[in-house]
Amino acid sequence: MPTGVHLRDVRQQLFHAAERILLREGPNALTSRAVTTEADVAKGVLHRHFTDFDAFLADLVRDRIARLADQSALLNAAAGTRTVGENLIATLTETFDPVSVALTSLVFFRDELRARLRSQGDGLPLLTEAREMLTAYLSAEREQGRIAADADVNSLALSLIGAAHLLFAGRPHNTQPNDEELTKMVHTVIADVIQRRLL
């Protein structure tokens, strides 16, 4: 088997193991030993492919960020369909799944991890890319006249991401806010720009 394929398989095996631990036990349980045990590989395997555990975590976060890019393409394609609120609610629910919320906590609390990820740009990784995704989507909806022409899409996206993160991260492990909470928050944030599109 070619080395590149083998390396990718091992990396993905370790990433999936880490995600299972995050879902089952939360970020505090995520250690190099826990990951290799969960992945059913020798303890040294992780360190053969990553310089240290923070390098592993940084690549785990980058892998999640790459998924956001795919999600962003789908969201932009959805502009003009359903309602703006429905698109935002579905996207925020997918964006703030339990694994992403746990990874965001790791980025908050691990200085070395945050420093490695910030070398790629400003802002808090995952949340920054999520904000950019919503900004692009809201810009597309503004161009289609579904929100006010003068809507500040950057501020709207920031408000939505910040409020959604508080809703999802402030809950007991592995639970999500109920639909009513999220729906109310989204419609409150976008109410003005939705109403003013008709003026």
Contacts in CASP RR format, 6 or more apart in sequence:
PFRMAT RR
TARGET T0000
AUTHOR 0000-0000-0000
METHOD contacts of the structure
MODEL  1
MPTGVHLRDVRQQLFHAAERILLREGPNALTSRAVTTEADVAKGVLHRHF
TDFDAFLADLVRDRIARLADQSALLNAAAGTRTVGENLIATLTETFDPVS
VALTSLVFFRDELRARLRSQGDGLPLLTEAREMLTAYLSAEREQGRIAAD
ADVNSLALSLIGAAHLLFAGRPHNTQPNDEELTKMVHTVIADVIQRRLL
7 49 0 8 1.000
10 41 0 8 1.000
10 45 0 8 1.000
10 49 0 8 1.000
11 49 0 8 1.000
11 59 0 8 1.000
13 39 0 8 1.000
13 41 0 8 1.000
14 35 0 8 1.000
14 36 0 8 1.000
14 39 0 8 1.000
14 41 0 8 1.000
14 45 0 8 1.000
14 46 0 8 1.000
14 49 0 8 1.000
14 56 0 8 1.000
15 59 0 8 1.000
15 60 0 8 1.000
15 63 0 8 1.000
16 39 0 8 1.000
17 35 0 8 1.000
17 36 0 8 1.000
17 38 0 8 1.000
17 39 0 8 1.000
18 30 0 8 1.000
18 35 0 8 1.000
18 38 0 8 1.000
18 56 0 8 1.000
18 57 0 8 1.000
18 60 0 8 1.000
19 99 0 8 1.000
20 38 0 8 1.000
21 29 0 8 1.000
21 30 0 8 1.000
21 34 0 8 1.000
21 35 0 8 1.000
21 38 0 8 1.000
22 29 0 8 1.000
22 30 0 8 1.000
22 98 0 8 1.000
22 99 0 8 1.000
22 102 0 8 1.000
22 103 0 8 1.000
23 98 0 8 1.000
23 99 0 8 1.000
23 102 0 8 1.000
23 174 0 8 1.000
26 102 0 8 1.000
26 173 0 8 1.000
26 174 0 8 1.000
27 102 0 8 1.000
27 103 0 8 1.000
27 105 0 8 1.000
27 106 0 8 1.000
27 109 0 8 1.000
30 57 0 8 1.000
30 102 0 8 1.000
30 106 0 8 1.000
31 53 0 8 1.000
32 43 0 8 1.000
32 46 0 8 1.000
32 47 0 8 1.000
32 53 0 8 1.000
32 56 0 8 1.000
33 43 0 8 1.000
35 46 0 8 1.000
35 56 0 8 1.000
36 42 0 8 1.000
36 43 0 8 1.000
36 44 0 8 1.000
36 45 0 8 1.000
36 46 0 8 1.000
39 45 0 8 1.000
46 53 0 8 1.000
46 56 0 8 1.000
49 56 0 8 1.000
50 56 0 8 1.000
50 59 0 8 1.000
54 110 0 8 1.000
54 112 0 8 1.000
54 113 0 8 1.000
54 116 0 8 1.000
55 116 0 8 1.000
57 106 0 8 1.000
57 110 0 8 1.000
57 113 0 8 1.000
58 113 0 8 1.000
58 116 0 8 1.000
58 117 0 8 1.000
60 103 0 8 1.000
61 103 0 8 1.000
61 106 0 8 1.000
61 107 0 8 1.000
61 113 0 8 1.000
61 117 0 8 1.000
61 125 0 8 1.000
61 126 0 8 1.000
62 117 0 8 1.000
64 99 0 8 1.000
64 100 0 8 1.000
64 103 0 8 1.000
64 126 0 8 1.000
65 125 0 8 1.000
65 126 0 8 1.000
65 129 0 8 1.000
68 95 0 8 1.000
68 126 0 8 1.000
68 129 0 8 1.000
68 130 0 8 1.000
68 133 0 8 1.000
69 129 0 8 1.000
71 91 0 8 1.000
71 94 0 8 1.000
71 95 0 8 1.000
71 133 0 8 1.000
72 132 0 8 1.000
72 133 0 8 1.000
72 136 0 8 1.000
72 137 0 8 1.000
75 87 0 8 1.000
75 91 0 8 1.000
75 133 0 8 1.000
75 134 0 8 1.000
75 136 0 8 1.000
75 137 0 8 1.000
76 136 0 8 1.000
76 137 0 8 1.000
76 140 0 8 1.000
78 87 0 8 1.000
78 137 0 8 1.000
79 87 0 8 1.000
79 137 0 8 1.000
79 140 0 8 1.000
79 141 0 8 1.000
79 144 0 8 1.000
79 146 0 8 1.000
80 140 0 8 1.000
80 141 0 8 1.000
80 144 0 8 1.000
80 146 0 8 1.000
81 87 0 8 1.000
84 138 0 8 1.000
84 141 0 8 1.000
84 146 0 8 1.000
84 147 0 8 1.000
84 190 0 8 1.000
84 194 0 8 1.000
85 186 0 8 1.000
85 187 0 8 1.000
85 190 0 8 1.000
87 137 0 8 1.000
88 134 0 8 1.000
88 137 0 8 1.000
88 160 0 8 1.000
88 186 0 8 1.000
88 190 0 8 1.000
89 179 0 8 1.000
89 182 0 8 1.000
89 183 0 8 1.000
89 186 0 8 1.000
91 133 0 8 1.000
91 134 0 8 1.000
91 137 0 8 1.000
92 160 0 8 1.000
92 164 0 8 1.000
92 182 0 8 1.000
92 186 0 8 1.000
93 176 0 8 1.000
93 182 0 8 1.000
95 130 0 8 1.000
95 133 0 8 1.000
95 164 0 8 1.000
96 164 0 8 1.000
96 165 0 8 1.000
96 167 0 8 1.000
96 168 0 8 1.000
96 169 0 8 1.000
96 176 0 8 1.000
98 173 0 8 1.000
98 174 0 8 1.000
98 176 0 8 1.000
100 126 0 8 1.000
101 165 0 8 1.000
101 168 0 8 1.000
101 169 0 8 1.000
103 126 0 8 1.000
104 124 0 8 1.000
104 126 0 8 1.000
104 127 0 8 1.000
104 165 0 8 1.000
104 169 0 8 1.000
105 169 0 8 1.000
106 113 0 8 1.000
107 113 0 8 1.000
107 114 0 8 1.000
107 117 0 8 1.000
107 124 0 8 1.000
107 125 0 8 1.000
107 126 0 8 1.000
108 114 0 8 1.000
108 124 0 8 1.000
114 124 0 8 1.000
114 125 0 8 1.000
117 125 0 8 1.000
118 125 0 8 1.000
121 128 0 8 1.000
122 128 0 8 1.000
127 161 0 8 1.000
127 162 0 8 1.000
127 165 0 8 1.000
130 161 0 8 1.000
131 154 0 8 1.000
131 157 0 8 1.000
131 158 0 8 1.000
131 161 0 8 1.000
132 157 0 8 1.000
133 157 0 8 1.000
134 153 0 8 1.000
134 156 0 8 1.000
134 157 0 8 1.000
134 160 0 8 1.000
134 161 0 8 1.000
135 153 0 8 1.000
135 154 0 8 1.000
135 156 0 8 1.000
135 157 0 8 1.000
138 147 0 8 1.000
138 151 0 8 1.000
138 153 0 8 1.000
138 156 0 8 1.000
138 157 0 8 1.000
139 153 0 8 1.000
141 147 0 8 1.000
142 148 0 8 1.000
142 149 0 8 1.000
142 151 0 8 1.000
142 153 0 8 1.000
145 197 0 8 1.000
146 194 0 8 1.000
146 197 0 8 1.000
147 153 0 8 1.000
147 190 0 8 1.000
147 193 0 8 1.000
147 194 0 8 1.000
147 197 0 8 1.000
148 192 0 8 1.000
148 193 0 8 1.000
148 194 0 8 1.000
148 196 0 8 1.000
148 197 0 8 1.000
148 199 0 8 1.000
149 197 0 8 1.000
150 196 0 8 1.000
151 193 0 8 1.000
151 196 0 8 1.000
156 189 0 8 1.000
156 190 0 8 1.000
156 193 0 8 1.000
159 189 0 8 1.000
160 186 0 8 1.000
160 189 0 8 1.000
160 190 0 8 1.000
163 185 0 8 1.000
163 189 0 8 1.000
164 182 0 8 1.000
164 185 0 8 1.000
167 177 0 8 1.000
167 181 0 8 1.000
167 182 0 8 1.000
167 185 0 8 1.000
168 176 0 8 1.000
168 177 0 8 1.000
171 177 0 8 1.000
END
